[in-house]
Amino acid sequence: MTRRLEIVIDELVLRGLSPAEAQLAAAALESRLTTLASQAEAEPRERGEAYRRLPAVEARSPRGLGDAVAGAVWGEVGR
């Protein structure tokens, strides 16, 4: 059975990036979340609330930023 997981990010605020860099970061976020979800051994927890604000993350590149955000999101969803 194939499981379906949907993560909706209503607003992604990327300060200090050009539009092209922001697109790279967003693509890296999506790619990394997909990887994390496909490698997960346990089912993620059920949605507990409609809104959650995660702490700010820092990175040295747009791709690194996307990966860092994905890690923060998955840390909340996957635990």
PQR file with spaces between the fields and no chain letter, atoms N, CA, C, O and H, PARSE charges and radii, in Angstrom:
ATOM       1  N    MET     1       0.845   -1.175    0.000 -0.4000 1.5000
ATOM       2  CA   MET     1       0.000    0.000    0.000 -0.0000 2.0000
ATOM       3  C    MET     1       0.896    1.245    0.000  0.5500 1.7000
ATOM       4  O    MET     1       1.827    1.349    0.799 -0.5500 1.4000
ATOM       5  N    THR     2       0.614    2.155   -0.874 -0.4000 1.5000
ATOM       6  CA   THR     2       1.354    3.410   -0.949 -0.0000 2.0000
ATOM       7  C    THR     2       0.716    4.404    0.013  0.5500 1.7000
ATOM       8  O    THR     2      -0.496    4.620   -0.006 -0.5500 1.4000
ATOM       9  H    THR     2      -0.143    2.071   -1.523  0.4000 1.0000
ATOM      10  N    ARG     3       1.541    4.995    0.839 -0.4000 1.5000
ATOM      11  CA   ARG     3       1.001    5.996    1.754 -0.0000 2.0000
ATOM      12  C    ARG     3       1.134    7.374    1.130  0.5500 1.7000
ATOM      13  O    ARG     3       2.008    7.610    0.296 -0.5500 1.4000
ATOM      14  H    ARG     3       2.525    4.820    0.854  0.4000 1.0000
ATOM      15  N    ARG     4       0.273    8.264    1.536 -0.4000 1.5000
ATOM      16  CA   ARG     4       0.292    9.633    1.020 -0.0000 2.0000
ATOM      17  C    ARG     4       0.489   10.579    2.188  0.5500 1.7000
ATOM      18  O    ARG     4      -0.202   10.494    3.204 -0.5500 1.4000
ATOM      19  H    ARG     4      -0.437    8.072    2.213  0.4000 1.0000
ATOM      20  N    LEU     5       1.423   11.464    2.028 -0.4000 1.5000
ATOM      21  CA   LEU     5       1.709   12.478    3.030 -0.0000 2.0000
ATOM      22  C    LEU     5       1.693   13.829    2.333  0.5500 1.7000
ATOM      23  O    LEU     5       2.365   14.026    1.321 -0.5500 1.4000
ATOM      24  H    LEU     5       1.984   11.533    1.203  0.4000 1.0000
ATOM      25  N    GLU     6       0.939   14.732    2.870 -0.4000 1.5000
ATOM      26  CA   GLU     6       0.877   16.073    2.294 -0.0000 2.0000
ATOM      27  C    GLU     6       1.263   17.086    3.356  0.5500 1.7000
ATOM      28  O    GLU     6       0.663   17.137    4.430 -0.5500 1.4000
ATOM      29  H    GLU     6       0.392   14.572    3.693  0.4000 1.0000
ATOM      30  N    ILE     7       2.264   17.886    3.051 -0.4000 1.5000
ATOM      31  CA   ILE     7       2.692   18.976    3.927 -0.0000 2.0000
ATOM      32  C    ILE     7       2.419   20.267    3.179  0.5500 1.7000
ATOM      33  O    ILE     7       2.908   20.465    2.067 -0.5500 1.4000
ATOM      34  H    ILE     7       2.751   17.845    2.179  0.4000 1.0000
ATOM      35  N    VAL     8       1.646   21.137    3.786 -0.4000 1.5000
ATOM      36  CA   VAL     8       1.294   22.411    3.167 -0.0000 2.0000
ATOM      37  C    VAL     8       2.022   23.520    3.917  0.5500 1.7000
ATOM      38  O    VAL     8       1.855   23.678    5.127 -0.5500 1.4000
ATOM      39  H    VAL     8       1.248   20.976    4.690  0.4000 1.0000
ATOM      40  N    ILE     9       2.817   24.272    3.198 -0.4000 1.5000
ATOM      41  CA   ILE     9       3.504   25.425    3.764 -0.0000 2.0000
ATOM      42  C    ILE     9       2.839   26.650    3.157  0.5500 1.7000
ATOM      43  O    ILE     9       3.045   26.971    1.987 -0.5500 1.4000
ATOM      44  H    ILE     9       2.952   24.144    2.216  0.4000 1.0000
ATOM      45  N    ASP    10       2.048   27.318    3.961 -0.4000 1.5000
ATOM      46  CA   ASP    10       1.298   28.467    3.457 -0.0000 2.0000
ATOM      47  C    ASP    10       2.192   29.653    3.139  0.5500 1.7000
ATOM      48  O    ASP    10       1.940   30.387    2.183 -0.5500 1.4000
ATOM      49  H    ASP    10       1.881   27.056    4.912  0.4000 1.0000
ATOM      50  N    GLU    11       3.227   29.842    3.930 -0.4000 1.5000
ATOM      51  CA   GLU    11       4.086   30.994    3.715 -0.0000 2.0000
ATOM      52  C    GLU    11       5.524   30.613    4.034  0.5500 1.7000
ATOM      53  O    GLU    11       5.823   30.124    5.123 -0.5500 1.4000
ATOM      54  H    GLU    11       3.432   29.246    4.706  0.4000 1.0000
ATOM      55  N    LEU    12       6.388   30.838    3.097 -0.4000 1.5000
ATOM      56  CA   LEU    12       7.816   30.593    3.257 -0.0000 2.0000
ATOM      57  C    LEU    12       8.511   31.940    3.088  0.5500 1.7000
ATOM      58  O    LEU    12       8.556   32.478    1.981 -0.5500 1.4000
ATOM      59  H    LEU    12       6.146   31.235    2.212  0.4000 1.0000
ATOM      60  N    VAL    13       9.047   32.484    4.158 -0.4000 1.5000
ATOM      61  CA   VAL    13       9.682   33.796    4.131 -0.0000 2.0000
ATOM      62  C    VAL    13      11.187   33.589    4.030  0.5500 1.7000
ATOM      63  O    VAL    13      11.805   33.016    4.927 -0.5500 1.4000
ATOM      64  H    VAL    13       9.012   32.047    5.057  0.4000 1.0000
ATOM      65  N    LEU    14      11.770   34.060    2.934 -0.4000 1.5000
ATOM      66  CA   LEU    14      13.202   33.915    2.679 -0.0000 2.0000
ATOM      67  C    LEU    14      13.793   35.312    2.557  0.5500 1.7000
ATOM      68  O    LEU    14      13.708   35.944    1.504 -0.5500 1.4000
ATOM      69  H    LEU    14      11.267   34.526    2.206  0.4000 1.0000
ATOM      70  N    ARG    15      14.377   35.774    3.613 -0.4000 1.5000
ATOM      71  CA   ARG    15      14.935   37.134    3.628 -0.0000 2.0000
ATOM      72  C    ARG    15      16.359   37.121    3.095  0.5500 1.7000
ATOM      73  O    ARG    15      17.129   36.199    3.364 -0.5500 1.4000
ATOM      74  H    ARG    15      14.446   35.261    4.469  0.4000 1.0000
ATOM      75  N    GLY    16      16.700   38.163    2.333 -0.4000 1.5000
ATOM      76  CA   GLY    16      18.066   38.338    1.865 -0.0000 2.0000
ATOM      77  C    GLY    16      18.430   37.546    0.629  0.5500 1.7000
ATOM      78  O    GLY    16      19.604   37.474    0.263 -0.5500 1.4000
ATOM      79  H    GLY    16      16.075   38.912    2.115  0.4000 1.0000
ATOM      80  N    LEU    17      17.438   36.946   -0.025 -0.4000 1.5000
ATOM      81  CA   LEU    17      17.700   36.172   -1.243 -0.0000 2.0000
ATOM      82  C    LEU    17      17.073   36.864   -2.443  0.5500 1.7000
ATOM      83  O    LEU    17      16.031   37.511   -2.335 -0.5500 1.4000
ATOM      84  H    LEU    17      16.485   37.004    0.272  0.4000 1.0000
ATOM      85  N    SER    18      17.722   36.718   -3.575 -0.4000 1.5000
ATOM      86  CA   SER    18      17.128   37.191   -4.819 -0.0000 2.0000
ATOM      87  C    SER    18      15.975   36.253   -5.183  0.5500 1.7000
ATOM      88  O    SER    18      15.889   35.155   -4.633 -0.5500 1.4000
ATOM      89  H    SER    18      18.569   36.193   -3.663  0.4000 1.0000
ATOM      90  N    PRO    19      15.101   36.652   -6.082 -0.5600 1.5000
ATOM      91  CA   PRO    19      14.030   35.743   -6.498  0.2800 2.0000
ATOM      92  C    PRO    19      14.565   34.401   -7.021  0.5500 1.7000
ATOM      93  O    PRO    19      13.984   33.355   -6.733 -0.5500 1.4000
ATOM      94  N    ALA    20      15.651   34.422   -7.777 -0.4000 1.5000
ATOM      95  CA   ALA    20      16.220   33.165   -8.300 -0.0000 2.0000
ATOM      96  C    ALA    20      16.744   32.289   -7.168  0.5500 1.7000
ATOM      97  O    ALA    20      16.553   31.073   -7.179 -0.5500 1.4000
ATOM      98  H    ALA    20      16.123   35.272   -8.012  0.4000 1.0000
ATOM      99  N    GLU    21      17.404   32.906   -6.195 -0.4000 1.5000
ATOM     100  CA   GLU    21      17.912   32.149   -5.040 -0.0000 2.0000
ATOM     101  C    GLU    21      16.761   31.593   -4.213  0.5500 1.7000
ATOM     102  O    GLU    21      16.838   30.471   -3.712 -0.5500 1.4000
ATOM     103  H    GLU    21      17.559   33.893   -6.186  0.4000 1.0000
ATOM     104  N    ALA    22      15.698   32.372   -4.070 -0.4000 1.5000
ATOM     105  CA   ALA    22      14.523   31.903   -3.326 -0.0000 2.0000
ATOM     106  C    ALA    22      13.898   30.694   -4.007  0.5500 1.7000
ATOM     107  O    ALA    22      13.455   29.763   -3.334 -0.5500 1.4000
ATOM     108  H    ALA    22      15.635   33.283   -4.477  0.4000 1.0000
ATOM     109  N    GLN    23      13.859   30.700   -5.327 -0.4000 1.5000
ATOM     110  CA   GLN    23      13.332   29.543   -6.061 -0.0000 2.0000
ATOM     111  C    GLN    23      14.206   28.316   -5.854  0.5500 1.7000
ATOM     112  O    GLN    23      13.690   27.207   -5.712 -0.5500 1.4000
ATOM     113  H    GLN    23      14.219   31.456   -5.873  0.4000 1.0000
ATOM     114  N    LEU    24      15.525   28.498   -5.836 -0.4000 1.5000
ATOM     115  CA   LEU    24      16.434   27.381   -5.562 -0.0000 2.0000
ATOM     116  C    LEU    24      16.211   26.826   -4.161  0.5500 1.7000
ATOM     117  O    LEU    24      16.166   25.611   -3.972 -0.5500 1.4000
ATOM     118  H    LEU    24      15.944   29.399   -5.952  0.4000 1.0000
ATOM     119  N    ALA    25      16.072   27.708   -3.185 -0.4000 1.5000
ATOM     120  CA   ALA    25      15.844   27.271   -1.810 -0.0000 2.0000
ATOM     121  C    ALA    25      14.525   26.512   -1.690  0.5500 1.7000
ATOM     122  O    ALA    25      14.468   25.477   -1.026 -0.5500 1.4000
ATOM     123  H    ALA    25      16.109   28.696   -3.339  0.4000 1.0000
ATOM     124  N    ALA    26      13.468   27.012   -2.322 -0.4000 1.5000
ATOM     125  CA   ALA    26      12.166   26.347   -2.271 -0.0000 2.0000
ATOM     126  C    ALA    26      12.221   24.973   -2.942  0.5500 1.7000
ATOM     127  O    ALA    26      11.624   24.016   -2.448 -0.5500 1.4000
ATOM     128  H    ALA    26      13.514   27.853   -2.862  0.4000 1.0000
ATOM     129  N    ALA    27      12.928   24.874   -4.055 -0.4000 1.5000
ATOM     130  CA   ALA    27      13.072   23.578   -4.733 -0.0000 2.0000
ATOM     131  C    ALA    27      13.854   22.600   -3.860  0.5500 1.7000
ATOM     132  O    ALA    27      13.517   21.417   -3.797 -0.5500 1.4000
ATOM     133  H    ALA    27      13.413   25.651   -4.456  0.4000 1.0000
ATOM     134  N    ALA    28      14.891   23.085   -3.190 -0.4000 1.5000
ATOM     135  CA   ALA    28      15.673   22.221   -2.295 -0.0000 2.0000
ATOM     136  C    ALA    28      14.818   21.764   -1.117  0.5500 1.7000
ATOM     137  O    ALA    28      14.915   20.614   -0.687 -0.5500 1.4000
ATOM     138  H    ALA    28      15.165   24.046   -3.241  0.4000 1.0000
ATOM     139  N    LEU    29      13.987   22.654   -0.600 -0.4000 1.5000
ATOM     140  CA   LEU    29      13.072   22.304    0.492 -0.0000 2.0000
ATOM     141  C    LEU    29      12.150   21.171    0.066  0.5500 1.7000
ATOM     142  O    LEU    29      12.012   20.176    0.777 -0.5500 1.4000
ATOM     143  H    LEU    29      13.909   23.587   -0.949  0.4000 1.0000
ATOM     144  N    GLU    30      11.528   21.320   -1.077 -0.4000 1.5000
ATOM     145  CA   GLU    30      10.606   20.289   -1.569 -0.0000 2.0000
ATOM     146  C    GLU    30      11.327   18.966   -1.804  0.5500 1.7000
ATOM     147  O    GLU    30      10.830   17.905   -1.424 -0.5500 1.4000
ATOM     148  H    GLU    30      11.640   22.129   -1.654  0.4000 1.0000
ATOM     149  N    SER    31      12.482   19.031   -2.421 -0.4000 1.5000
ATOM     150  CA   SER    31      13.245   17.821   -2.710 -0.0000 2.0000
ATOM     151  C    SER    31      13.670   17.102   -1.427  0.5500 1.7000
ATOM     152  O    SER    31      13.548   15.881   -1.321 -0.5500 1.4000
ATOM     153  H    SER    31      12.885   19.893   -2.729  0.4000 1.0000
ATOM     154  N    ARG    32      14.165   17.862   -0.465 -0.4000 1.5000
ATOM     155  CA   ARG    32      14.632   17.263    0.791 -0.0000 2.0000
ATOM     156  C    ARG    32      13.476   16.689    1.598  0.5500 1.7000
ATOM     157  O    ARG    32      13.619   15.620    2.191 -0.5500 1.4000
ATOM     158  H    ARG    32      14.264   18.853   -0.550  0.4000 1.0000
ATOM     159  N    LEU    33      12.337   17.370    1.637 -0.4000 1.5000
ATOM     160  CA   LEU    33      11.175   16.822    2.341 -0.0000 2.0000
ATOM     161  C    LEU    33      10.717   15.519    1.703  0.5500 1.7000
ATOM     162  O    LEU    33      10.351   14.575    2.403 -0.5500 1.4000
ATOM     163  H    LEU    33      12.221   18.239    1.155  0.4000 1.0000
ATOM     164  N    THR    34      10.736   15.468    0.386 -0.4000 1.5000
ATOM     165  CA   THR    34      10.364   14.235   -0.311 -0.0000 2.0000
ATOM     166  C    THR    34      11.297   13.096    0.079  0.5500 1.7000
ATOM     167  O    THR    34      10.850   11.980    0.343 -0.5500 1.4000
ATOM     168  H    THR    34      11.033   16.235   -0.183  0.4000 1.0000
ATOM     169  N    THR    35      12.594   13.383    0.112 -0.4000 1.5000
ATOM     170  CA   THR    35      13.578   12.366    0.496 -0.0000 2.0000
ATOM     171  C    THR    35      13.356   11.916    1.932  0.5500 1.7000
ATOM     172  O    THR    35      13.334   10.717    2.210 -0.5500 1.4000
ATOM     173  H    THR    35      12.957   14.290   -0.103  0.4000 1.0000
ATOM     174  N    LEU    36      13.192   12.859    2.841 -0.4000 1.5000
ATOM     175  CA   LEU    36      12.992   12.511    4.251 -0.0000 2.0000
ATOM     176  C    LEU    36      11.736   11.664    4.440  0.5500 1.7000
ATOM     177  O    LEU    36      11.753   10.687    5.188 -0.5500 1.4000
ATOM     178  H    LEU    36      13.210   13.833    2.615  0.4000 1.0000
ATOM     179  N    ALA    37      10.659   12.031    3.775 -0.4000 1.5000
ATOM     180  CA   ALA    37       9.409   11.284    3.905 -0.0000 2.0000
ATOM     181  C    ALA    37       9.542    9.877    3.323  0.5500 1.7000
ATOM     182  O    ALA    37       9.021    8.919    3.895 -0.5500 1.4000
ATOM     183  H    ALA    37      10.645   12.826    3.167  0.4000 1.0000
ATOM     184  N    SER    38      10.228    9.749    2.202 -0.4000 1.5000
ATOM     185  CA   SER    38      10.345    8.428    1.576 -0.0000 2.0000
ATOM     186  C    SER    38      11.272    7.502    2.355  0.5500 1.7000
ATOM     187  O    SER    38      11.154    6.281    2.244 -0.5500 1.4000
ATOM     188  H    SER    38      10.651   10.527    1.738  0.4000 1.0000
ATOM     189  N    GLN    39      12.194    8.062    3.142 -0.4000 1.5000
ATOM     190  CA   GLN    39      13.121    7.250    3.924 -0.0000 2.0000
ATOM     191  C    GLN    39      12.630    6.978    5.344  0.5500 1.7000
ATOM     192  O    GLN    39      13.254    6.209    6.076 -0.5500 1.4000
ATOM     193  H    GLN    39      12.289    9.053    3.232  0.4000 1.0000
ATOM     194  N    ALA    40      11.540    7.589    5.733 -0.4000 1.5000
ATOM     195  CA   ALA    40      11.034    7.436    7.096 -0.0000 2.0000
ATOM     196  C    ALA    40      10.582    6.010    7.342  0.5500 1.7000
ATOM     197  O    ALA    40       9.898    5.406    6.516 -0.5500 1.4000
ATOM     198  H    ALA    40      11.034    8.213    5.138  0.4000 1.0000
ATOM     199  N    GLU    41      10.969    5.490    8.474 -0.4000 1.5000
ATOM     200  CA   GLU    41      10.577    4.131    8.837 -0.0000 2.0000
ATOM     201  C    GLU    41       9.234    4.111    9.564  0.5500 1.7000
ATOM     202  O    GLU    41       8.472    3.152    9.444 -0.5500 1.4000
ATOM     203  H    GLU    41      11.525    5.980    9.145  0.4000 1.0000
ATOM     204  N    ALA    42       8.955    5.154   10.304 -0.4000 1.5000
ATOM     205  CA   ALA    42       7.704    5.224   11.058 -0.0000 2.0000
ATOM     206  C    ALA    42       6.743    6.206   10.399  0.5500 1.7000
ATOM     207  O    ALA    42       7.155    7.107    9.667 -0.5500 1.4000
ATOM     208  H    ALA    42       9.574    5.933   10.402  0.4000 1.0000
ATOM     209  N    GLU    43       5.485    6.019   10.665 -0.4000 1.5000
ATOM     210  CA   GLU    43       4.469    6.945   10.170 -0.0000 2.0000
ATOM     211  C    GLU    43       4.618    8.275   10.899  0.5500 1.7000
ATOM     212  O    GLU    43       4.858    8.290   12.106 -0.5500 1.4000
ATOM     213  H    GLU    43       5.151    5.287   11.259  0.4000 1.0000
ATOM     214  N    PRO    44       4.482    9.388   10.192 -0.5600 1.5000
ATOM     215  CA   PRO    44       4.515   10.684   10.885  0.2800 2.0000
ATOM     216  C    PRO    44       3.295   10.812   11.784  0.5500 1.7000
ATOM     217  O    PRO    44       2.284   10.136   11.590 -0.5500 1.4000
ATOM     218  N    ARG    45       3.410   11.677   12.754 -0.4000 1.5000
ATOM     219  CA   ARG    45       2.285   11.850   13.674 -0.0000 2.0000
ATOM     220  C    ARG    45       1.142   12.577   12.979  0.5500 1.7000
ATOM     221  O    ARG    45       1.337   13.286   11.991 -0.5500 1.4000
ATOM     222  H    ARG    45       4.231   12.226   12.912  0.4000 1.0000
ATOM     223  N    GLU    46      -0.036   12.385   13.514 -0.4000 1.5000
ATOM     224  CA   GLU    46      -1.220   13.044   12.969 -0.0000 2.0000
ATOM     225  C    GLU    46      -1.123   14.541   13.175  0.5500 1.7000
ATOM     226  O    GLU    46      -0.471   15.023   14.100 -0.5500 1.4000
ATOM     227  H    GLU    46      -0.195   11.810   14.316  0.4000 1.0000
ATOM     228  N    ARG    47      -1.772   15.246   12.312 -0.4000 1.5000
ATOM     229  CA   ARG    47      -1.808   16.712   12.413 -0.0000 2.0000
ATOM     230  C    ARG    47      -2.499   17.095   13.710  0.5500 1.7000
ATOM     231  O    ARG    47      -3.628   16.683   13.975 -0.5500 1.4000
ATOM     232  H    ARG    47      -2.302   14.855   11.560  0.4000 1.0000
ATOM     233  N    GLY    48      -1.807   17.887   14.512 -0.4000 1.5000
ATOM     234  CA   GLY    48      -2.353   18.274   15.795 -0.0000 2.0000
ATOM     235  C    GLY    48      -2.946   19.669   15.809  0.5500 1.7000
ATOM     236  O    GLY    48      -3.788   19.967   16.657 -0.5500 1.4000
ATOM     237  H    GLY    48      -0.889   18.221   14.297  0.4000 1.0000
ATOM     238  N    GLU    49      -2.538   20.514   14.912 -0.4000 1.5000
ATOM     239  CA   GLU    49      -3.044   21.877   14.856 -0.0000 2.0000
ATOM     240  C    GLU    49      -2.934   22.396   13.435  0.5500 1.7000
ATOM     241  O    GLU    49      -2.253   21.808   12.595 -0.5500 1.4000
ATOM     242  H    GLU    49      -1.855   20.272   14.223  0.4000 1.0000
ATOM     243  N    ALA    50      -3.603   23.487   13.181 -0.4000 1.5000
ATOM     244  CA   ALA    50      -3.630   24.029   11.832 -0.0000 2.0000
ATOM     245  C    ALA    50      -2.487   25.005   11.571  0.5500 1.7000
ATOM     246  O    ALA    50      -2.256   25.385   10.423 -0.5500 1.4000
ATOM     247  H    ALA    50      -4.156   23.965   13.864  0.4000 1.0000
ATOM     248  N    TYR    51      -1.771   25.417   12.612 -0.4000 1.5000
ATOM     249  CA   TYR    51      -0.750   26.436   12.429 -0.0000 2.0000
ATOM     250  C    TYR    51       0.445   26.125   13.327  0.5500 1.7000
ATOM     251  O    TYR    51       0.292   25.790   14.501 -0.5500 1.4000
ATOM     252  H    TYR    51      -1.959   25.109   13.544  0.4000 1.0000
ATOM     253  N    ARG    52       1.592   26.240   12.768 -0.4000 1.5000
ATOM     254  CA   ARG    52       2.808   26.080   13.558 -0.0000 2.0000
ATOM     255  C    ARG    52       3.883   26.959   12.943  0.5500 1.7000
ATOM     256  O    ARG    52       4.108   26.931   11.733 -0.5500 1.4000
ATOM     257  H    ARG    52       1.717   26.513   11.814  0.4000 1.0000
ATOM     258  N    ARG    53       4.532   27.727   13.774 -0.4000 1.5000
ATOM     259  CA   ARG    53       5.641   28.552   13.305 -0.0000 2.0000
ATOM     260  C    ARG    53       6.928   27.934   13.832  0.5500 1.7000
ATOM     261  O    ARG    53       7.085   27.733   15.036 -0.5500 1.4000
ATOM     262  H    ARG    53       4.349   27.750   14.757  0.4000 1.0000
ATOM     263  N    LEU    54       7.834   27.639   12.933 -0.4000 1.5000
ATOM     264  CA   LEU    54       9.101   27.035   13.311 -0.0000 2.0000
ATOM     265  C    LEU    54      10.147   28.119   13.534  0.5500 1.7000
ATOM     266  O    LEU    54      10.020   29.229   13.017 -0.5500 1.4000
ATOM     267  H    LEU    54       7.707   27.802   11.954  0.4000 1.0000
ATOM     268  N    PRO    55      11.172   27.796   14.298 -0.5600 1.5000
ATOM     269  CA   PRO    55      12.226   28.788   14.518  0.2800 2.0000
ATOM     270  C    PRO    55      12.977   29.096   13.228  0.5500 1.7000
ATOM     271  O    PRO    55      12.984   28.297   12.291 -0.5500 1.4000
ATOM     272  N    ALA    56      13.602   30.253   13.194 -0.4000 1.5000
ATOM     273  CA   ALA    56      14.398   30.649   12.030 -0.0000 2.0000
ATOM     274  C    ALA    56      15.592   29.716   11.869  0.5500 1.7000
ATOM     275  O    ALA    56      16.115   29.185   12.849 -0.5500 1.4000
ATOM     276  H    ALA    56      13.596   30.902   13.955  0.4000 1.0000
ATOM     277  N    VAL    57      16.015   29.523   10.633 -0.4000 1.5000
ATOM     278  CA   VAL    57      17.204   28.724   10.337 -0.0000 2.0000
ATOM     279  C    VAL    57      18.165   29.584    9.528  0.5500 1.7000
ATOM     280  O    VAL    57      17.769   30.565    8.899 -0.5500 1.4000
ATOM     281  H    VAL    57      15.591   29.954    9.837  0.4000 1.0000
ATOM     282  N    GLU    58      19.420   29.201    9.558 -0.4000 1.5000
ATOM     283  CA   GLU    58      20.433   29.903    8.777 -0.0000 2.0000
ATOM     284  C    GLU    58      21.209   28.908    7.941  0.5500 1.7000
ATOM     285  O    GLU    58      21.349   27.743    8.315 -0.5500 1.4000
ATOM     286  H    GLU    58      19.742   28.404   10.070  0.4000 1.0000
ATOM     287  N    ALA    59      21.715   29.372    6.805 -0.4000 1.5000
ATOM     288  CA   ALA    59      22.519   28.524    5.924 -0.0000 2.0000
ATOM     289  C    ALA    59      23.384   29.421    5.054  0.5500 1.7000
ATOM     290  O    ALA    59      23.163   30.630    4.975 -0.5500 1.4000
ATOM     291  H    ALA    59      21.602   30.318    6.502  0.4000 1.0000
ATOM     292  N    ARG    60      24.362   28.820    4.408 -0.4000 1.5000
ATOM     293  CA   ARG    60      25.306   29.588    3.591 -0.0000 2.0000
ATOM     294  C    ARG    60      24.952   29.614    2.105  0.5500 1.7000
ATOM     295  O    ARG    60      25.575   30.350    1.339 -0.5500 1.4000
ATOM     296  H    ARG    60      24.541   27.839    4.472  0.4000 1.0000
ATOM     297  N    SER    61      23.971   28.833    1.690 -0.4000 1.5000
ATOM     298  CA   SER    61      23.590   28.809    0.282 -0.0000 2.0000
ATOM     299  C    SER    61      22.081   28.600    0.186  0.5500 1.7000
ATOM     300  O    SER    61      21.465   28.131    1.143 -0.5500 1.4000
ATOM     301  H    SER    61      23.465   28.235    2.312  0.4000 1.0000
ATOM     302  N    PRO    62      21.480   28.939   -0.948 -0.5600 1.5000
ATOM     303  CA   PRO    62      20.046   28.697   -1.114  0.2800 2.0000
ATOM     304  C    PRO    62      19.685   27.217   -0.935  0.5500 1.7000
ATOM     305  O    PRO    62      18.690   26.896   -0.285 -0.5500 1.4000
ATOM     306  N    ARG    63      20.483   26.328   -1.503 -0.4000 1.5000
ATOM     307  CA   ARG    63      20.207   24.891   -1.351 -0.0000 2.0000
ATOM     308  C    ARG    63      20.338   24.477    0.114  0.5500 1.7000
ATOM     309  O    ARG    63      19.518   23.716    0.627 -0.5500 1.4000
ATOM     310  H    ARG    63      21.291   26.589   -2.031  0.4000 1.0000
ATOM     311  N    GLY    64      21.371   24.984    0.779 -0.4000 1.5000
ATOM     312  CA   GLY    64      21.548   24.687    2.196 -0.0000 2.0000
ATOM     313  C    GLY    64      20.391   25.203    3.035  0.5500 1.7000
ATOM     314  O    GLY    64      19.987   24.568    4.010 -0.5500 1.4000
ATOM     315  H    GLY    64      22.037   25.603    0.363  0.4000 1.0000
ATOM     316  N    LEU    65      19.862   26.352    2.652 -0.4000 1.5000
ATOM     317  CA   LEU    65      18.717   26.919    3.355 -0.0000 2.0000
ATOM     318  C    LEU    65      17.491   26.028    3.174  0.5500 1.7000
ATOM     319  O    LEU    65      16.783   25.735    4.138 -0.5500 1.4000
ATOM     320  H    LEU    65      20.190   26.867    1.860  0.4000 1.0000
ATOM     321  N    GLY    66      17.245   25.601    1.946 -0.4000 1.5000
ATOM     322  CA   GLY    66      16.119   24.700    1.695 -0.0000 2.0000
ATOM     323  C    GLY    66      16.242   23.410    2.481  0.5500 1.7000
ATOM     324  O    GLY    66      15.256   22.925    3.036 -0.5500 1.4000
ATOM     325  H    GLY    66      17.821   25.839    1.163  0.4000 1.0000
ATOM     326  N    ASP    67      17.448   22.847    2.535 -0.4000 1.5000
ATOM     327  CA   ASP    67      17.681   21.623    3.308 -0.0000 2.0000
ATOM     328  C    ASP    67      17.449   21.853    4.799  0.5500 1.7000
ATOM     329  O    ASP    67      16.871   21.005    5.479 -0.5500 1.4000
ATOM     330  H    ASP    67      18.249   23.242    2.084  0.4000 1.0000
ATOM     331  N    ALA    68      17.904   23.013    5.308 -0.4000 1.5000
ATOM     332  CA   ALA    68      17.738   23.325    6.727 -0.0000 2.0000
ATOM     333  C    ALA    68      16.266   23.488    7.097  0.5500 1.7000
ATOM     334  O    ALA    68      15.826   23.015    8.145 -0.5500 1.4000
ATOM     335  H    ALA    68      18.373   23.702    4.755  0.4000 1.0000
ATOM     336  N    VAL    69      15.516   24.154    6.238 -0.4000 1.5000
ATOM     337  CA   VAL    69      14.083   24.324    6.493 -0.0000 2.0000
ATOM     338  C    VAL    69      13.381   22.968    6.448  0.5500 1.7000
ATOM     339  O    VAL    69      12.527   22.682    7.288 -0.5500 1.4000
ATOM     340  H    VAL    69      15.873   24.539    5.387  0.4000 1.0000
ATOM     341  N    ALA    70      13.734   22.143    5.483 -0.4000 1.5000
ATOM     342  CA   ALA    70      13.136   20.806    5.387 -0.0000 2.0000
ATOM     343  C    ALA    70      13.425   20.004    6.648  0.5500 1.7000
ATOM     344  O    ALA    70      12.544   19.319    7.167 -0.5500 1.4000
ATOM     345  H    ALA    70      14.427   22.376    4.801  0.4000 1.0000
ATOM     346  N    GLY    71      14.647   20.087    7.136 -0.4000 1.5000
ATOM     347  CA   GLY    71      14.992   19.370    8.361 -0.0000 2.0000
ATOM     348  C    GLY    71      14.172   19.846    9.549  0.5500 1.7000
ATOM     349  O    GLY    71      13.739   19.040   10.373 -0.5500 1.4000
ATOM     350  H    GLY    71      15.362   20.643    6.714  0.4000 1.0000
ATOM     351  N    ALA    72      13.954   21.164    9.639 -0.4000 1.5000
ATOM     352  CA   ALA    72      13.145   21.713   10.734 -0.0000 2.0000
ATOM     353  C    ALA    72      11.694   21.263   10.614  0.5500 1.7000
ATOM     354  O    ALA    72      11.074   20.885   11.608 -0.5500 1.4000
ATOM     355  H    ALA    72      14.305   21.818    8.969  0.4000 1.0000
ATOM     356  N    VAL    73      11.156   21.304    9.403 -0.4000 1.5000
ATOM     357  CA   VAL    73       9.770   20.872    9.181 -0.0000 2.0000
ATOM     358  C    VAL    73       9.632   19.396    9.509  0.5500 1.7000
ATOM     359  O    VAL    73       8.723   19.000   10.239 -0.5500 1.4000
ATOM     360  H    VAL    73      11.660   21.611    8.596  0.4000 1.0000
ATOM     361  N    TRP    74      10.535   18.578    8.970 -0.4000 1.5000
ATOM     362  CA   TRP    74      10.420   17.135    9.207 -0.0000 2.0000
ATOM     363  C    TRP    74      10.642   16.799   10.681  0.5500 1.7000
ATOM     364  O    TRP    74      10.050   15.851   11.196 -0.5500 1.4000
ATOM     365  H    TRP    74      11.273   18.899    8.378  0.4000 1.0000
ATOM     366  N    GLY    75      11.481   17.559   11.352 -0.4000 1.5000
ATOM     367  CA   GLY    75      11.684   17.352   12.777 -0.0000 2.0000
ATOM     368  C    GLY    75      10.394   17.511   13.568  0.5500 1.7000
ATOM     369  O    GLY    75      10.176   16.818   14.562 -0.5500 1.4000
ATOM     370  H    GLY    75      11.962   18.329   10.933  0.4000 1.0000
ATOM     371  N    GLU    76       9.555   18.411   13.130 -0.4000 1.5000
ATOM     372  CA   GLU    76       8.258   18.603   13.794 -0.0000 2.0000
ATOM     373  C    GLU    76       7.218   17.573   13.357  0.5500 1.7000
ATOM     374  O    GLU    76       6.445   17.084   14.181 -0.5500 1.4000
ATOM     375  H    GLU    76       9.732   18.974   12.322  0.4000 1.0000
ATOM     376  N    VAL    77       7.196   17.249   12.092 -0.4000 1.5000
ATOM     377  CA   VAL    77       6.195   16.319   11.562 -0.0000 2.0000
ATOM     378  C    VAL    77       6.546   14.867   11.893  0.5500 1.7000
ATOM     379  O    VAL    77       5.676   14.068   12.240 -0.5500 1.4000
ATOM     380  H    VAL    77       7.824   17.646   11.422  0.4000 1.0000
ATOM     381  N    GLY    78       7.818   14.545   11.780 -0.4000 1.5000
ATOM     382  CA   GLY    78       8.234   13.157   11.904 -0.0000 2.0000
ATOM     383  C    GLY    78       8.455   12.648   13.300  0.5500 1.7000
ATOM     384  O    GLY    78       8.651   11.447   13.481 -0.5500 1.4000
ATOM     385  H    GLY    78       8.525   15.194   11.498  0.4000 1.0000
ATOM     386  N    ARG    79       8.435   13.510   14.302 -0.4000 1.5000
ATOM     387  CA   ARG    79       8.714   13.008   15.648 -0.0000 2.0000
ATOM     388  C    ARG    79       7.511   12.420   16.317  0.5500 1.7000
ATOM     389  O    ARG    79       7.602   11.959   17.455 -0.5500 1.4000
ATOM     390  H    ARG    79       8.276   14.487   14.155  0.4000 1.0000
